[in-house]
Structure formats: structure tokens, C-alpha cells
Amino acid sequence: MTGRQAIGHDSPAIAQAGELTEVELVWVEKQTEHWIRFGHETSERLIDRRRRIVTIAPESVFALVRWAANRFGTVSSHLYVVRTVRPGKGYQTVPSVVPGGDILLHVASWPKVERVLSYIDAIEALRIDPCAVAPDHWRHVHNRLATGEPPRPYTLARHRAWLKRQEVSQ
């Protein structure tokens, strides 16, 4: 059964059900852990005690961390910053994300994931919601990390410029 079928008739999300992005989160302690680092969930559906599906509105930004280990240690860790898309728009596939989204940043390996988590913490220290950060900044961080260079920090001035740019484009 898909999440779209499971949404109740009295749910406020029923009108938007076809537009929502679903993210399956798994938590098997010290084995497989998928969690949302930031993002605004519109609803949540429990599958069982280890799995749940959250929905996210179109054109929203969220970060998904996927981590897996075995008895020898970490075997896989990924962090994605994704912007959800409206139906009919192009998207990239992301594991655990249906249908997918616009991948703004993707890193693999725990040292890189930790580095991005520290960048997210720095943004939050400025009292800026990471969901509201300019998408270009997440692409910048992705590209700089891919080349082994440190990204420029996100500043209040850059955030204000992004907000003004959004005002002008509307």
C-alpha cells in the first residue's frame, strides 16, 4: 500500500496528496539509520516500530541522512540536501525518496557527512532555518567538497540577498 492510499479522507493533505514527496525513514539501532536532519514534514505515517514515512510539501528543502553499519563499523553514510518538486517537473532519484527531487547536495563517507552536519549547525547558529538557505549555497558546498576545497560560509548578508532576490522574482 502506498502512502498516498493511506492518507485518510479527513486529512488536510488529501487535496495535495499527489504533490507530496514521501521519505521512508528507518531506525534499526547501530545497524541502519535514516533520518531527516532538517525539513518541514507535513505528515507522518508509522509502518512499524522501525519504519515510518514522512511527507514533505512541493518546493521544500530537506536534508536526509542515510547511515548503515555492520559488526566491523560504518559501511555506508550519505547526506542529501533535496528540494522537492511538483508533479510533472523533472527530478533525480534519491534512495528512500518518492518520487525523488532536485539534489542540491550529496556527500558520501562519514567524514564528509560530519563536515556538512557542522556547516548546517553553523547556519542554525546564525538563527537561519537551513530550509530557507539559498539553493545555490547547497550546490556551492557540494561542488567545493567534491573538489576538496572548503566552502565559503553562509552569512546573514548572503541570506538577506537571497530573500531580496526571492521578493523581486515573485
Residue pairs with C-beta under 8 A, 6 or more apart in sequence:
2 22
3 20
3 22
3 45
3 53
3 55
3 98
4 17
4 18
4 20
4 22
6 45
7 13
7 14
7 17
7 43
7 45
8 14
11 43
13 20
13 42
13 43
13 55
16 42
16 57
16 58
18 87
19 57
19 58
19 86
19 87
20 42
20 43
20 55
20 56
20 57
20 58
21 55
21 56
21 57
21 58
21 60
21 84
21 85
21 97
21 98
21 99
21 100
21 101
22 53
22 54
22 55
22 56
22 97
22 98
23 36
23 53
23 54
23 55
23 56
23 62
23 64
23 96
23 97
23 98
24 34
24 47
24 51
24 52
24 53
24 96
24 98
25 34
25 35
25 36
25 51
25 52
25 53
25 54
25 96
26 32
26 33
26 34
26 50
26 51
26 96
27 33
27 34
27 35
27 50
27 51
28 50
30 69
31 68
31 69
31 70
32 67
32 68
32 69
33 65
33 66
33 67
33 68
34 64
34 65
34 66
34 67
34 96
35 64
35 65
36 54
36 62
36 63
36 64
36 65
37 62
37 63
37 64
37 65
37 79
37 117
37 120
37 130
38 62
38 63
38 120
38 129
38 130
38 131
39 56
39 60
39 61
39 62
39 63
39 131
40 56
40 57
40 60
40 62
40 131
41 54
41 55
41 56
42 54
42 55
42 56
42 57
43 54
43 55
44 52
44 53
44 54
44 55
45 52
45 53
45 54
45 55
46 52
47 53
56 62
56 84
57 84
58 84
58 85
58 86
59 83
59 84
59 85
59 86
60 83
60 84
60 131
61 81
61 82
61 83
61 84
61 104
61 130
61 131
61 132
61 133
61 135
61 138
62 81
62 82
62 84
62 131
63 79
63 80
63 81
63 82
63 120
63 130
64 79
64 80
64 82
64 94
64 96
64 97
65 77
65 78
65 79
65 113
65 117
66 76
66 77
66 78
66 79
66 80
66 95
66 96
67 74
67 76
67 77
67 78
67 110
67 113
68 74
68 75
68 76
68 77
69 75
74 110
76 108
77 108
77 109
77 110
77 113
78 95
78 106
78 107
78 108
78 113
79 105
79 106
79 107
79 112
79 113
79 116
79 117
80 94
80 97
80 103
80 105
80 106
81 103
81 104
81 105
81 106
81 116
81 138
81 142
82 94
82 97
82 101
82 102
82 103
82 104
83 101
83 102
83 104
83 135
84 101
84 102
85 91
85 99
85 100
85 101
85 102
91 99
91 100
91 101
91 102
92 100
92 101
92 102
92 103
93 99
93 100
94 100
94 101
94 103
102 135
104 135
104 138
104 139
104 142
105 116
105 138
105 139
105 141
105 142
106 142
107 113
107 115
107 116
107 142
107 145
112 145
115 145
116 141
116 145
119 141
119 151
119 153
119 154
120 130
122 153
122 154
123 130
123 133
123 154
124 130
126 154
126 155
126 156
126 159
128 154
128 156
128 159
132 159
132 163
133 154
133 159
133 162
134 154
134 158
134 159
134 162
134 165
136 162
137 154
137 158
137 162
140 151
140 152
141 151
144 150
144 151
144 152
145 151
